[in-house]
C-alpha cells in the first residue's frame, strides 16, 4: 500500500518584472504553508518523500513542509506547468522503498490529475492538499492500482 499526496503551492505574489517561474510566496502564503504542514503532522499524516516543481513558489512551499516534517526534498522539472502524464511518469519512477510521497505543483495540472484518480472532485486552492491510498507495492503499478480518496484539506480548515 502506498500513499500519494498532491499539494498545490501556497499563495504567491506576482511583482512587476518577475517571470512566472520566479514568483515568490506572499506573507500569507508562507504562514499557510507552515500551518498546513503542521496540520498534516498533527493528524499523523506520514510523508517520507517530498518532490517539488523547481518554480520558486512551489519549491518554497515544499521547503516549509519539509522543515515541519524534518525531511529532505528534491525537485523535478516536469512538475512545472504539468500535464497528467507528467505526474504519472514521475510516480512510475519512484523508488519502491518510498511508501508515501508528496508532490508540490501548480494548477490547473495538479487539480486535473487529482480529479483523474477517483470520483472525488477537488479544485485545489493554494496550500491545498489531497491524499490518496494507492493499492500497490510498486509505484510502477500505479496506473492499474485501485486508488482511494483519503482526505482534502485547505487553509480554510484552520482559518475558521
TORPA-4810 file (N, C-alpha, C, O; in nm, 3 decimals):
<nodes>
NODE_1_0.084_-0.118_0.000_0.000_0.000_0.000_0.089_0.125_0.000_0.186_0.132_0.075_X
NODE_2_0.055_0.221_-0.084_0.130_0.346_-0.096_0.035_0.463_-0.068_-0.087_0.449_-0.076_X
NODE_3_0.092_0.578_-0.034_0.015_0.698_-0.012_0.071_0.810_-0.100_0.191_0.835_-0.102_X
NODE_4_-0.020_0.876_-0.172_0.016_0.987_-0.259_-0.053_1.113_-0.210_-0.175_1.115_-0.193_X
NODE_5_0.024_1.219_-0.188_-0.031_1.349_-0.154_0.001_1.446_-0.266_0.114_1.450_-0.316_X
NODE_6_-0.097_1.524_-0.306_-0.079_1.628_-0.406_-0.099_1.762_-0.337_-0.202_1.785_-0.272_X
NODE_7_-0.001_1.850_-0.349_-0.003_1.978_-0.279_0.013_2.091_-0.381_0.110_2.096_-0.456_X
NODE_8_-0.085_2.181_-0.383_-0.070_2.300_-0.468_0.012_2.402_-0.391_-0.004_2.418_-0.270_X
NODE_9_0.101_2.471_-0.461_0.184_2.571_-0.396_0.099_2.671_-0.319_-0.020_2.688_-0.347_X
NODE_10_0.161_2.735_-0.223_0.092_2.832_-0.140_0.071_2.964_-0.215_0.121_2.982_-0.326_X
NODE_11_-0.004_3.054_-0.153_-0.038_3.183_-0.215_0.088_3.258_-0.258_0.181_3.276_-0.180_X
NODE_12_0.088_3.300_-0.385_0.207_3.366_-0.438_0.177_3.506_-0.485_0.061_3.543_-0.508_X
NODE_13_0.282_3.583_-0.500_0.275_3.720_-0.546_0.315_3.722_-0.694_0.370_3.625_-0.746_X
NODE_14_0.288_3.833_-0.760_0.330_3.848_-0.899_0.383_3.990_-0.917_0.319_4.073_-0.982_X
NODE_15_0.501_4.017_-0.861_0.558_4.152_-0.874_0.590_4.184_-1.020_0.610_4.094_-1.102_X
NODE_16_0.593_4.312_-1.051_0.630_4.354_-1.187_0.769_4.304_-1.220_0.855_4.290_-1.133_X
NODE_17_0.791_4.277_-1.347_0.921_4.236_-1.399_0.971_4.102_-1.342_1.091_4.075_-1.344_X
NODE_18_0.880_4.019_-1.292_0.916_3.887_-1.242_0.851_3.784_-1.333_0.731_3.789_-1.358_X
NODE_19_0.931_3.690_-1.382_0.878_3.581_-1.464_0.793_3.488_-1.377_0.812_3.481_-1.256_X
NODE_20_0.701_3.418_-1.440_0.613_3.324_-1.368_0.693_3.227_-1.283_0.658_3.203_-1.167_X
NODE_21_0.800_3.173_-1.336_0.881_3.073_-1.267_0.937_3.127_-1.134_0.956_3.051_-1.039_X
NODE_22_0.963_3.257_-1.129_1.031_3.318_-1.014_0.937_3.387_-0.915_0.983_3.459_-0.827_X
NODE_23_0.808_3.365_-0.929_0.713_3.430_-0.839_0.732_3.382_-0.696_0.736_3.261_-0.672_X
NODE_24_0.742_3.474_-0.600_0.762_3.435_-0.460_0.628_3.414_-0.388_0.522_3.452_-0.438_X
NODE_25_0.635_3.353_-0.271_0.517_3.341_-0.186_0.489_3.475_-0.119_0.580_3.553_-0.093_X
NODE_26_0.363_3.499_-0.093_0.324_3.615_-0.012_0.347_3.579_0.134_0.374_3.464_0.168_X
NODE_27_0.336_3.679_0.222_0.348_3.653_0.365_0.241_3.553_0.409_0.268_3.463_0.488_X
NODE_28_0.118_3.571_0.358_0.010_3.477_0.390_0.043_3.338_0.338_0.014_3.238_0.404_X
NODE_29_0.102_3.330_0.221_0.141_3.201_0.165_0.241_3.128_0.254_0.230_3.007_0.273_X
NODE_30_0.337_3.201_0.307_0.436_3.141_0.397_0.368_3.091_0.524_0.396_2.980_0.571_X
NODE_31_0.278_3.172_0.579_0.205_3.133_0.701_0.120_3.009_0.673_0.123_2.913_0.751_X
NODE_32_0.045_3.009_0.562_-0.044_2.897_0.533_0.031_2.768_0.503_-0.013_2.661_0.544_X
NODE_33_0.143_2.777_0.434_0.222_2.655_0.405_0.271_2.593_0.535_0.264_2.471_0.552_X
NODE_34_0.321_2.675_0.625_0.369_2.624_0.754_0.254_2.565_0.835_0.267_2.458_0.894_X
NODE_35_0.141_2.635_0.838_0.024_2.584_0.911_-0.024_2.452_0.850_-0.061_2.360_0.924_X
NODE_36_-0.025_2.443_0.718_-0.074_2.321_0.654_0.019_2.204_0.685_-0.028_2.093_0.711_X
NODE_37_0.149_2.227_0.681_0.243_2.122_0.718_0.219_2.074_0.860_0.215_1.954_0.886_X
NODE_38_0.202_2.169_0.951_0.174_2.133_1.091_0.040_2.061_1.105_0.028_1.967_1.182_X
NODE_39_-0.059_2.105_1.030_-0.192_2.044_1.032_-0.184_1.896_0.994_-0.245_1.811_1.059_X
NODE_40_-0.107_1.866_0.889_-0.090_1.727_0.847_-0.014_1.647_0.952_-0.052_1.534_0.984_X
NODE_41_0.092_1.705_1.005_0.172_1.634_1.104_0.091_1.604_1.230_0.102_1.496_1.288_X
NODE_42_0.008_1.700_1.273_-0.077_1.681_1.392_-0.178_1.568_1.369_-0.223_1.505_1.465_X
NODE_43_-0.213_1.543_1.244_-0.308_1.436_1.211_-0.236_1.306_1.175_-0.296_1.214_1.119_X
NODE_44_-0.109_1.299_1.208_-0.026_1.180_1.188_-0.020_1.136_1.042_-0.011_1.017_1.013_X
NODE_45_-0.026_1.232_0.950_-0.007_1.201_0.808_0.142_1.183_0.787_0.220_1.275_0.810_X
NODE_46_0.183_1.065_0.745_0.324_1.035_0.726_0.364_1.071_0.583_0.297_1.031_0.487_X
NODE_47_0.471_1.146_0.568_0.525_1.178_0.437_0.674_1.145_0.439_0.751_1.208_0.512_X
NODE_48_0.713_1.048_0.359_0.853_1.005_0.355_0.935_1.082_0.254_1.055_1.102_0.273_X
NODE_49_0.871_1.126_0.146_0.944_1.190_0.037_0.869_1.314_-0.011_0.747_1.313_-0.023_X
NODE_50_0.943_1.419_-0.039_0.888_1.545_-0.088_0.953_1.575_-0.222_1.076_1.577_-0.233_X
NODE_51_0.871_1.597_-0.326_0.922_1.629_-0.458_0.846_1.751_-0.509_0.723_1.754_-0.507_X
NODE_52_0.920_1.852_-0.554_0.858_1.979_-0.591_0.893_2.022_-0.732_1.000_1.989_-0.785_X
NODE_53_0.802_2.097_-0.790_0.834_2.177_-0.907_0.949_2.270_-0.865_0.953_2.314_-0.750_X
NODE_54_1.041_2.299_-0.956_1.151_2.389_-0.920_1.110_2.537_-0.919_1.191_2.622_-0.881_X
NODE_55_0.987_2.570_-0.961_0.943_2.710_-0.958_0.946_2.761_-0.814_0.914_2.688_-0.720_X
NODE_56_0.986_2.885_-0.798_1.013_2.941_-0.666_0.898_2.921_-0.567_0.922_2.883_-0.452_X
NODE_57_0.774_2.947_-0.609_0.660_2.940_-0.517_0.631_2.797_-0.471_0.597_2.775_-0.355_X
NODE_58_0.645_2.701_-0.561_0.624_2.561_-0.525_0.739_2.510_-0.438_0.717_2.441_-0.339_X
NODE_59_0.860_2.545_-0.476_0.977_2.499_-0.401_0.976_2.555_-0.259_1.008_2.483_-0.165_X
NODE_60_0.941_2.682_-0.243_0.935_2.740_-0.109_0.826_2.672_-0.026_0.846_2.647_0.093_X
NODE_61_0.713_2.642_-0.086_0.607_2.569_-0.017_0.659_2.434_0.030_0.640_2.395_0.146_X
NODE_62_0.726_2.362_-0.059_0.784_2.231_-0.025_0.886_2.244_0.088_0.888_2.162_0.180_X
NODE_63_0.970_2.345_0.080_1.071_2.365_0.185_1.006_2.384_0.321_1.053_2.330_0.421_X
NODE_64_0.896_2.460_0.326_0.828_2.484_0.453_0.765_2.355_0.507_0.770_2.330_0.628_X
NODE_65_0.705_2.275_0.421_0.650_2.144_0.462_0.763_2.053_0.510_0.752_1.991_0.616_X
NODE_66_0.870_2.045_0.434_0.978_1.952_0.468_1.045_1.991_0.599_1.095_1.905_0.672_X
NODE_67_1.046_2.120_0.629_1.101_2.166_0.757_1.016_2.114_0.873_1.070_2.069_0.974_X
NODE_68_0.884_2.121_0.858_0.793_2.071_0.961_0.816_1.921_0.983_0.818_1.874_1.097_X
NODE_69_0.832_1.847_0.874_0.848_1.701_0.882_0.993_1.658_0.900_1.020_1.539_0.917_X
NODE_70_1.085_1.754_0.896_1.229_1.727_0.910_1.275_1.621_0.811_1.340_1.522_0.847_X
NODE_71_1.240_1.645_0.685_1.279_1.555_0.576_1.342_1.638_0.465_1.313_1.757_0.450_X
NODE_72_1.426_1.575_0.388_1.484_1.642_0.273_1.384_1.640_0.157_1.280_1.574_0.165_X
NODE_73_1.414_1.712_0.051_1.326_1.718_-0.064_1.409_1.721_-0.191_1.531_1.743_-0.189_X
NODE_74_1.341_1.698_-0.302_1.406_1.706_-0.433_1.313_1.782_-0.526_1.198_1.810_-0.493_X
NODE_75_1.364_1.815_-0.643_1.282_1.883_-0.743_1.274_1.799_-0.869_1.360_1.716_-0.897_X
NODE_76_1.169_1.824_-0.944_1.150_1.759_-1.074_1.086_1.862_-1.166_0.975_1.909_-1.142_X
NODE_77_1.157_1.895_-1.273_1.113_1.999_-1.365_0.979_1.968_-1.430_0.909_2.060_-1.473_X
NODE_78_0.942_1.841_-1.437_0.815_1.805_-1.502_0.693_1.847_-1.419_0.580_1.841_-1.469_X
NODE_79_0.713_1.889_-1.295_0.602_1.934_-1.211_0.568_2.082_-1.233_0.473_2.133_-1.174_X
NODE_80_0.646_2.150_-1.316_0.616_2.289_-1.352_0.532_2.288_-1.479_0.571_2.227_-1.579_X
NODE_81_0.417_2.356_-1.476_0.321_2.355_-1.587_0.290_2.211_-1.632_0.303_2.179_-1.750_X
NODE_82_0.249_2.127_-1.539_0.236_1.984_-1.569_0.106_1.945_-1.639_0.003_2.012_-1.630_X
NODE_83_0.117_1.835_-1.708_0.001_1.763_-1.762_-0.012_1.636_-1.677_0.079_1.602_-1.602_X
NODE_84_-0.125_1.568_-1.689_-0.146_1.446_-1.610_-0.033_1.346_-1.630_0.011_1.283_-1.534_X
NODE_85_0.014_1.332_-1.753_0.120_1.236_-1.783_0.249_1.269_-1.708_0.326_1.178_-1.676_X
NODE_86_0.274_1.397_-1.680_0.394_1.433_-1.606_0.393_1.371_-1.467_0.493_1.317_-1.420_X
NODE_87_0.277_1.379_-1.401_0.264_1.320_-1.267_0.280_1.169_-1.275_0.353_1.109_-1.195_X
NODE_88_0.212_1.107_-1.370_0.218_0.961_-1.384_0.360_0.914_-1.409_0.406_0.819_-1.344_X
NODE_89_0.431_0.977_-1.500_0.568_0.934_-1.532_0.660_0.949_-1.412_0.746_0.864_-1.390_X
NODE_90_0.644_1.056_-1.336_0.725_1.073_-1.215_0.693_0.962_-1.115_0.784_0.903_-1.056_X
NODE_91_0.565_0.935_-1.095_0.522_0.833_-0.998_0.574_0.695_-1.038_0.621_0.619_-0.953_X
NODE_92_0.566_0.661_-1.166_0.615_0.529_-1.213_0.761_0.509_-1.177_0.803_0.396_-1.152_X
NODE_93_0.837_0.615_-1.175_0.980_0.604_-1.150_1.022_0.614_-1.004_1.141_0.607_-0.974_X
NODE_94_0.926_0.629_-0.913_0.961_0.637_-0.770_1.021_0.507_-0.720_0.983_0.398_-0.765_X
NODE_95_1.113_0.519_-0.628_1.173_0.402_-0.565_1.067_0.333_-0.480_0.995_0.399_-0.405_X
NODE_96_1.056_0.202_-0.491_0.952_0.129_-0.419_0.971_0.127_-0.268_0.880_0.089_-0.194_X
NODE_97_1.089_0.167_-0.220_1.109_0.176_-0.075_1.034_0.295_-0.016_1.014_0.302_0.105_X
NODE_98_0.991_0.388_-0.101_0.912_0.504_-0.058_0.765_0.461_-0.052_0.707_0.419_-0.152_X
NODE_99_0.707_0.472_0.065_0.566_0.435_0.080_0.471_0.553_0.078_0.351_0.535_0.055_X
NODE_100_0.522_0.674_0.103_0.437_0.793_0.099_0.516_0.909_0.040_0.630_0.935_0.079_X
NODE_101_0.452_0.978_-0.054_0.519_1.088_-0.123_0.424_1.206_-0.136_0.304_1.188_-0.155_X
NODE_102_0.479_1.327_-0.127_0.404_1.450_-0.152_0.464_1.518_-0.273_0.585_1.542_-0.279_X
NODE_103_0.378_1.549_-0.371_0.421_1.619_-0.492_0.367_1.762_-0.487_0.248_1.783_-0.466_X
NODE_104_0.454_1.860_-0.506_0.420_2.002_-0.498_0.421_2.059_-0.639_0.522_2.054_-0.709_X
NODE_105_0.304_2.113_-0.679_0.293_2.157_-0.817_0.192_2.271_-0.830_0.164_2.342_-0.733_X
NODE_106_0.139_2.287_-0.950_0.061_2.405_-0.989_-0.073_2.365_-1.051_-0.089_2.256_-1.105_X
NODE_107_-0.170_2.458_-1.041_-0.295_2.442_-1.115_-0.273_2.489_-1.257_-0.188_2.575_-1.280_X
NODE_108_-0.343_2.439_-1.348_-0.458_2.351_-1.346_-0.415_2.205_-1.343_-0.495_2.116_-1.313_X
NODE_109_-0.291_2.181_-1.373_-0.242_2.043_-1.385_-0.264_1.958_-1.263_-0.306_1.843_-1.274_X
NODE_110_-0.235_2.012_-1.144_-0.243_1.929_-1.023_-0.389_1.894_-0.991_-0.417_1.781_-0.949_X
NODE_111_-0.481_1.989_-1.009_-0.623_1.959_-0.986_-0.676_1.862_-1.091_-0.753_1.772_-1.058_X
NODE_112_-0.636_1.880_-1.215_-0.679_1.788_-1.320_-0.631_1.646_-1.291_-0.706_1.550_-1.308_X
NODE_113_-0.506_1.633_-1.248_-0.454_1.500_-1.214_-0.530_1.441_-1.096_-0.568_1.324_-1.099_X
NODE_114_-0.551_1.521_-0.993_-0.626_1.474_-0.876_-0.764_1.422_-0.917_-0.809_1.318_-0.869_X
NODE_115_-0.829_1.493_-1.005_-0.964_1.455_-1.046_-0.965_1.333_-1.138_-1.071_1.275_-1.161_X
NODE_116_-0.851_1.295_-1.190_-0.844_1.175_-1.273_-0.827_1.048_-1.190_-0.840_0.937_-1.243_X
NODE_117_-0.800_1.062_-1.061_-0.766_0.946_-0.978_-0.887_0.875_-0.919_-0.890_0.752_-0.914_X
NODE_118_-0.987_0.952_-0.875_-1.107_0.891_-0.814_-1.228_0.974_-0.856_-1.216_1.072_-0.930_X
NODE_119_-1.344_0.934_-0.808_-1.467_1.008_-0.836_-1.481_1.133_-0.751_-1.569_1.216_-0.775_X
NODE_120_-1.394_1.148_-0.651_-1.397_1.265_-0.562_-1.340_1.385_-0.639_-1.224_1.382_-0.679_X
NODE_121_-1.419_1.488_-0.659_-1.377_1.604_-0.736_-1.320_1.710_-0.641_-1.384_1.749_-0.543_X
NODE_122_-1.200_1.756_-0.671_-1.137_1.861_-0.592_-1.081_1.968_-0.685_-1.035_1.939_-0.796_X
NODE_123_-1.087_2.091_-0.639_-1.018_2.201_-0.705_-0.923_2.255_-0.600_-0.964_2.328_-0.510_X
NODE_124_-0.797_2.219_-0.611_-0.702_2.253_-0.507_-0.678_2.403_-0.499_-0.632_2.464_-0.596_X
NODE_125_-0.710_2.464_-0.385_-0.676_2.605_-0.366_-0.527_2.614_-0.331_-0.462_2.512_-0.310_X
NODE_126_-0.474_2.735_-0.325_-0.336_2.747_-0.282_-0.322_2.687_-0.142_-0.409_2.707_-0.057_X
NODE_127_-0.214_2.615_-0.119_-0.185_2.539_0.004_-0.276_2.418_0.023_-0.270_2.354_0.128_X
NODE_128_-0.360_2.387_-0.074_-0.450_2.272_-0.063_-0.374_2.141_-0.077_-0.277_2.131_-0.152_X
NODE_129_-0.421_2.040_-0.004_-0.359_1.907_-0.005_-0.468_1.802_-0.021_-0.570_1.806_0.048_X
NODE_130_-0.446_1.708_-0.112_-0.537_1.596_-0.127_-0.453_1.468_-0.115_-0.343_1.459_-0.169_X
NODE_131_-0.508_1.369_-0.044_-0.437_1.244_-0.020_-0.512_1.124_-0.074_-0.635_1.119_-0.071_X
NODE_132_-0.434_1.026_-0.124_-0.491_0.904_-0.180_-0.412_0.783_-0.130_-0.291_0.789_-0.112_X
NODE_133_-0.485_0.674_-0.110_-0.423_0.545_-0.083_-0.417_0.472_-0.217_-0.516_0.462_-0.289_X
NODE_134_-0.299_0.420_-0.248_-0.278_0.351_-0.374_-0.251_0.205_-0.342_-0.154_0.173_-0.272_X
NODE_135_-0.335_0.116_-0.391_-0.326_-0.027_-0.359_-0.224_-0.095_-0.450_-0.259_-0.161_-0.548_X
NODE_136_-0.096_-0.076_-0.415_0.012_-0.141_-0.490_0.135_-0.150_-0.401_0.147_-0.076_-0.303_X
NODE_137_0.225_-0.239_-0.437_0.353_-0.249_-0.367_0.464_-0.181_-0.446_0.568_-0.144_-0.391_X
NODE_138_0.440_-0.164_-0.575_0.537_-0.099_-0.663_0.471_0.020_-0.731_0.361_0.010_-0.784_X
NODE_139_0.541_0.134_-0.729_0.488_0.253_-0.795_0.470_0.230_-0.945_0.389_0.298_-1.009_X
NODE_140_0.543_0.137_-1.001_0.529_0.109_-1.145_0.391_0.052_-1.178_0.350_0.051_-1.294_X
NODE_141_0.318_0.004_-1.075_0.183_-0.049_-1.094_0.075_0.058_-1.070_-0.044_0.026_-1.063_X
NODE_142_0.115_0.182_-1.058_0.025_0.292_-1.022_-0.098_0.301_-1.113_-0.210_0.315_-1.065_X
NODE_143_-0.077_0.293_-1.243_-0.187_0.316_-1.337_-0.305_0.223_-1.312_-0.420_0.267_-1.310_X
NODE_144_-0.278_0.095_-1.293_-0.385_-0.004_-1.278_-0.428_-0.025_-1.133_-0.527_-0.093_-1.107_X
NODE_145_-0.353_0.032_-1.038_-0.383_0.012_-0.896_-0.513_0.082_-0.856_-0.546_0.189_-0.908_X
NODE_146_-0.585_0.021_-0.763_-0.704_0.084_-0.708_-0.660_0.204_-0.623_-0.565_0.195_-0.546_X
NODE_147_-0.731_0.315_-0.640_-0.698_0.437_-0.568_-0.817_0.477_-0.482_-0.932_0.476_-0.527_X
NODE_148_-0.787_0.512_-0.357_-0.894_0.551_-0.265_-0.865_0.690_-0.210_-0.758_0.716_-0.156_X
NODE_149_-0.963_0.779_-0.224_-0.955_0.913_-0.169_-0.946_0.904_-0.017_-1.025_0.834_0.046_X
NODE_150_-0.849_0.976_0.043_-0.832_0.976_0.189_-0.880_1.106_0.252_-0.955_1.104_0.349_X
NODE_151_-0.836_1.219_0.197_-0.870_1.348_0.257_-0.842_1.463_0.161_-0.768_1.449_0.064_X
NODE_152_-0.903_1.574_0.192_-0.877_1.701_0.124_-0.874_1.808_0.232_-0.971_1.825_0.305_X
NODE_153_-0.764_1.879_0.242_-0.751_1.987_0.340_-0.709_2.115_0.266_-0.634_2.113_0.169_X
NODE_154_-0.762_2.226_0.315_-0.722_2.357_0.262_-0.700_2.450_0.379_-0.734_2.417_0.493_X
NODE_155_-0.643_2.566_0.354_-0.623_2.662_0.466_-0.753_2.696_0.538_-0.748_2.739_0.654_X
NODE_156_-0.867_2.677_0.475_-0.996_2.702_0.542_-1.013_2.611_0.664_-1.089_2.644_0.755_X
NODE_157_-0.943_2.495_0.666_-0.953_2.405_0.782_-0.900_2.470_0.909_-0.944_2.435_1.018_X
NODE_158_-0.806_2.562_0.896_-0.751_2.624_1.017_-0.772_2.774_1.023_-0.723_2.839_1.115_X
NODE_159_-0.845_2.831_0.927_-0.873_2.974_0.928_-1.018_3.002_0.965_-1.077_3.100_0.918_X
NODE_160_-1.076_2.919_1.048_-1.217_2.937_1.086_-1.229_2.992_1.225_-1.340_3.013_1.274_X
</nodes>
